[in-house]
Amino acid sequence: MSNGNPFSAGKFKPVSIHEVPPHLCSDYCIRCLRPFEHLDKCAVVSGSRNAKYRGIAIEVCPSCVDKSLDIQNLFTVYLHAPTALPVHDERKMKPIFYSNWPLDGFLKMSLLETGFWRIGLHRGHCEVWTDEEKSRYSDEGIEMAYQKGSLVYGASRIFKPGTFWKIVKVEFLNLGNPRQLTDRFGVQ
């Protein structure tokens, strides 16, 4: 008898810390930006052979899993800390990169006017930038935006009024300086 425990029913198997891939997570779905609620089930997915980028997994809500492009690595359960920062605090909203080893490259992160950070994704997976690509990046003089409800990115003038979120600032996350998986999962 399972007593409601999905692990005892054989639906899921626990994974060791060594099986968790390098991944990006936040208090919301990396793809659709829907904030996670306490005890939400989250999927950690990486790119399948059909995806251009495969090296970094992302934490998404189950409805954002794309079976044609994703390999589901594991499920996590979102626990909202009672001492957490307010939901739309820029410090809390910034995604965190977890890995037990450093990787080469950078992720482009765009702070939207909503307070959410949009990660530069290519077909739903983290687009890794080289140091050279990062140094050439410039959007000077162009107001950039993301279309609401999609991953479409471009100059705000290409979107109809009210259908986009303006980008307030852009930062690059250094993959060579990850937080340790043990910090996230509390194991040694």
Secondary structure, 3 states (H helix, E strand, C coil): CCCCCCCCCCCCCCCCHHHCCCEEECCECCCCCCECCCCCEEEEEEECCCCCCCCCEEEECHHHCCCCCEEEEEEEECCCCCCCCCCCCHHHHCCEEECCCCCCCEEEEEEECCCCEEECEECCEECEECHHHHHHCCCCCCCEEEECCCCCEEEHHHCCCCCEEEEEEEEEEECCCCECHHHHHCCC
